[in-house]
Amino acid sequence: QEQFVESGGALVQPGGSLNLSCAGSGNIFKQFDMGWYRQAPGSERDFLAAISWHGVTTFIREAVRDRFTISRDNAKNTVYLQMNGLKSEDTAVYYCNHYPASRDYWGQGTQVTVST
């Protein structure tokens, strides 16, 4: 069984940066590809980025590819999402999960609000 706890969300001004963290609780964390997802108000949850189990291969959705970076530290059971140049449309709850996502492993997410 795996549980994910996201953190690092905050209220930031447009153009700002945030580094989100996601800590996995299980011993199997390092065996899985991981992903970041987000859900904006009134919208479906969308995929953003993925990283292979060993951290060598990453994929970032084109819409945010020039601003977001995904990384992981398997020794800490943690995956990160570095977000730069934040825009109002990045306002959402951000989640991590396996990639592809496992239905039973969604956490509470972390709120990111981009506003003046």
Phi and psi restraints in degrees (value plus and minus 20) as a CYANA .aco file:
   2 GLU   PHI    -148.4  -108.4
   2 GLU   PSI     122.3   162.3
   3 GLN   PHI    -149.3  -109.3
   3 GLN   PSI     123.0   163.0
   4 PHE   PHI    -140.0  -100.0
   4 PHE   PSI     115.4   155.4
   5 VAL   PHI    -143.5  -103.5
   5 VAL   PSI      94.4   134.4
   6 GLU   PHI    -111.3   -71.3
   6 GLU   PSI     128.1   168.1
   7 SER   PHI    -173.5  -133.5
   7 SER   PSI     148.0   188.0
   8 GLY   PHI      84.5   124.5
   8 GLY   PSI     -26.4    13.6
   9 GLY   PHI     -89.4   -49.4
   9 GLY   PSI     134.2   174.2
  10 ALA   PHI    -186.1  -146.1
  10 ALA   PSI     155.5   195.5
  11 LEU   PHI    -110.2   -70.2
  11 LEU   PSI     101.3   141.3
  12 VAL   PHI    -152.6  -112.6
  12 VAL   PSI     137.5   177.5
  13 GLN   PHI    -102.0   -62.0
  13 GLN   PSI     135.5   175.5
  14 PRO   PHI     -73.4   -33.4
  14 PRO   PSI     117.9   157.9
  15 GLY   PHI      71.2   111.2
  15 GLY   PSI     -29.7    10.3
  16 GLY   PHI     -97.6   -57.6
  16 GLY   PSI     158.9   198.9
  17 SER   PHI    -150.3  -110.3
  17 SER   PSI     132.5   172.5
  18 LEU   PHI    -164.0  -124.0
  18 LEU   PSI     129.8   169.8
  19 ASN   PHI    -141.2  -101.2
  19 ASN   PSI      86.4   126.4
  20 LEU   PHI    -103.9   -63.9
  20 LEU   PSI     127.6   167.6
  21 SER   PHI    -143.7  -103.7
  21 SER   PSI     131.1   171.1
  22 CYS   PHI    -159.0  -119.0
  22 CYS   PSI      96.2   136.2
  23 ALA   PHI    -121.3   -81.3
  23 ALA   PSI     109.2   149.2
  24 GLY   PHI    -117.7   -77.7
  24 GLY   PSI     125.1   165.1
  25 SER   PHI    -117.7   -77.7
  25 SER   PSI     -37.8     2.2
  26 GLY   PHI    -111.8   -71.8
  26 GLY   PSI     143.0   183.0
  27 ASN   PHI     -95.5   -55.5
  27 ASN   PSI     -27.6    12.4
  28 ILE   PHI    -117.4   -77.4
  28 ILE   PSI     -16.1    23.9
  29 PHE   PHI     -71.1   -31.1
  29 PHE   PSI     -66.6   -26.6
  30 LYS   PHI     -93.4   -53.4
  30 LYS   PSI     -24.2    15.8
  31 GLN   PHI    -110.2   -70.2
  31 GLN   PSI     -30.3     9.7
  32 PHE   PHI    -136.6   -96.6
  32 PHE   PSI     124.5   164.5
  33 ASP   PHI     -85.6   -45.6
  33 ASP   PSI     124.6   164.6
  34 MET   PHI    -141.7  -101.7
  34 MET   PSI     134.3   174.3
  35 GLY   PHI    -158.1  -118.1
  35 GLY   PSI     137.3   177.3
  36 TRP   PHI    -131.6   -91.6
  36 TRP   PSI     122.6   162.6
  37 TYR   PHI    -157.9  -117.9
  37 TYR   PSI     142.4   182.4
  38 ARG   PHI    -166.9  -126.9
  38 ARG   PSI     133.9   173.9
  39 GLN   PHI    -152.1  -112.1
  39 GLN   PSI      92.5   132.5
  40 ALA   PHI    -102.8   -62.8
  40 ALA   PSI     138.2   178.2
  41 PRO   PHI     -75.0   -35.0
  41 PRO   PSI     109.4   149.4
  42 GLY   PHI      55.8    95.8
  42 GLY   PSI     -10.4    29.6
  43 SER   PHI    -143.7  -103.7
  43 SER   PSI     146.6   186.6
  44 GLU   PHI     -95.1   -55.1
  44 GLU   PSI     140.6   180.6
  45 ARG   PHI     -94.7   -54.7
  45 ARG   PSI     111.0   151.0
  46 ASP   PHI    -135.6   -95.6
  46 ASP   PSI     128.2   168.2
  47 PHE   PHI     -96.0   -56.0
  47 PHE   PSI     122.3   162.3
  48 LEU   PHI    -138.7   -98.7
  48 LEU   PSI     -69.6   -29.6
  49 ALA   PHI    -178.1  -138.1
  49 ALA   PSI     134.7   174.7
  50 ALA   PHI    -160.7  -120.7
  50 ALA   PSI     135.1   175.1
  51 ILE   PHI    -160.7  -120.7
  51 ILE   PSI     119.1   159.1
  52 SER   PHI     -87.8   -47.8
  52 SER   PSI     143.6   183.6
  53 TRP   PHI     -79.5   -39.5
  53 TRP   PSI     -51.7   -11.7
  54 HIS   PHI    -113.6   -73.6
  54 HIS   PSI     -22.5    17.5
  55 GLY   PHI      62.5   102.5
  55 GLY   PSI     -17.0    23.0
  56 VAL   PHI    -101.2   -61.2
  56 VAL   PSI     -56.1   -16.1
  57 THR   PHI    -130.3   -90.3
  57 THR   PSI     111.1   151.1
  58 THR   PHI    -148.5  -108.5
  58 THR   PSI     136.6   176.6
  59 PHE   PHI    -160.8  -120.8
  59 PHE   PSI     109.5   149.5
  60 ILE   PHI    -139.4   -99.4
  60 ILE   PSI     112.4   152.4
  61 ARG   PHI     -76.4   -36.4
  61 ARG   PSI     118.5   158.5
  62 GLU   PHI     -75.6   -35.6
  62 GLU   PSI     -56.8   -16.8
  63 ALA   PHI     -81.3   -41.3
  63 ALA   PSI     -44.1    -4.1
  64 VAL   PHI    -144.4  -104.4
  64 VAL   PSI     -10.1    29.9
  65 ARG   PHI     -81.3   -41.3
  65 ARG   PSI     -50.6   -10.6
  66 ASP   PHI    -105.6   -65.6
  66 ASP   PSI     -21.6    18.4
  67 ARG   PHI    -146.4  -106.4
  67 ARG   PSI     -44.9    -4.9
  68 PHE   PHI    -131.4   -91.4
  68 PHE   PSI     126.9   166.9
  69 THR   PHI    -155.5  -115.5
  69 THR   PSI     116.4   156.4
  70 ILE   PHI    -130.1   -90.1
  70 ILE   PSI     122.4   162.4
  71 SER   PHI    -171.0  -131.0
  71 SER   PSI     151.5   191.5
  72 ARG   PHI    -169.9  -129.9
  72 ARG   PSI     136.6   176.6
  73 ASP   PHI    -151.3  -111.3
  73 ASP   PSI      78.7   118.7
  74 ASN   PHI     -87.0   -47.0
  74 ASN   PSI     -45.0    -5.0
  75 ALA   PHI     -86.6   -46.6
  75 ALA   PSI     -44.8    -4.8
  76 LYS   PHI    -127.1   -87.1
  76 LYS   PSI     -14.9    25.1
  77 ASN   PHI      32.7    72.7
  77 ASN   PSI      21.7    61.7
  78 THR   PHI    -152.5  -112.5
  78 THR   PSI     119.3   159.3
  79 VAL   PHI    -139.4   -99.4
  79 VAL   PSI     125.0   165.0
  80 TYR   PHI    -141.4  -101.4
  80 TYR   PSI     134.6   174.6
  81 LEU   PHI    -152.9  -112.9
  81 LEU   PSI      88.0   128.0
  82 GLN   PHI    -108.3   -68.3
  82 GLN   PSI     103.7   143.7
  83 MET   PHI    -141.6  -101.6
  83 MET   PSI     102.0   142.0
  84 ASN   PHI    -138.1   -98.1
  84 ASN   PSI     141.7   181.7
  85 GLY   PHI      35.8    75.8
  85 GLY   PSI      24.0    64.0
  86 LEU   PHI     -83.1   -43.1
  86 LEU   PSI     124.4   164.4
  87 LYS   PHI    -141.9  -101.9
  87 LYS   PSI     143.0   183.0
  88 SER   PHI     -78.6   -38.6
  88 SER   PSI     -52.8   -12.8
  89 GLU   PHI     -92.7   -52.7
  89 GLU   PSI     -25.9    14.1
  90 ASP   PHI    -103.5   -63.5
  90 ASP   PSI     -25.5    14.5
  91 THR   PHI     -81.2   -41.2
  91 THR   PSI     102.2   142.2
  92 ALA   PHI    -197.7  -157.7
  92 ALA   PSI     151.3   191.3
  93 VAL   PHI    -113.0   -73.0
  93 VAL   PSI     108.9   148.9
  94 TYR   PHI    -125.1   -85.1
  94 TYR   PSI     114.0   154.0
  95 TYR   PHI    -146.9  -106.9
  95 TYR   PSI     133.4   173.4
  96 CYS   PHI    -136.4   -96.4
  96 CYS   PSI     140.6   180.6
  97 ASN   PHI    -189.6  -149.6
  97 ASN   PSI     156.4   196.4
  98 HIS   PHI     -81.7   -41.7
  98 HIS   PSI     145.5   185.5
  99 TYR   PHI    -147.0  -107.0
  99 TYR   PSI      98.4   138.4
 100 PRO   PHI     -81.6   -41.6
 100 PRO   PSI     138.5   178.5
 101 ALA   PHI     -85.7   -45.7
 101 ALA   PSI     123.5   163.5
 102 SER   PHI    -117.4   -77.4
 102 SER   PSI     103.8   143.8
 103 ARG   PHI     -75.2   -35.2
 103 ARG   PSI     -55.1   -15.1
 104 ASP   PHI    -108.4   -68.4
 104 ASP   PSI     -20.4    19.6
 105 TYR   PHI    -131.0   -91.0
 105 TYR   PSI      -5.2    34.8
 106 TRP   PHI     -89.1   -49.1
 106 TRP   PSI     113.8   153.8
 107 GLY   PHI    -115.1   -75.1
 107 GLY   PSI    -181.9  -141.9
 108 GLN   PHI    -101.7   -61.7
 108 GLN   PSI     -39.1     0.9
 109 GLY   PHI      58.3    98.3
 109 GLY   PSI     153.4   193.4
 110 THR   PHI    -153.2  -113.2
 110 THR   PSI     113.8   153.8
 111 GLN   PHI    -102.5   -62.5
 111 GLN   PSI     108.1   148.1
 112 VAL   PHI    -136.3   -96.3
 112 VAL   PSI     104.0   144.0
 113 THR   PHI    -144.2  -104.2
 113 THR   PSI     103.6   143.6
 114 VAL   PHI    -131.3   -91.3
 114 VAL   PSI      92.0   132.0
 115 SER   PHI    -182.3  -142.3
 115 SER   PSI     134.3   174.3
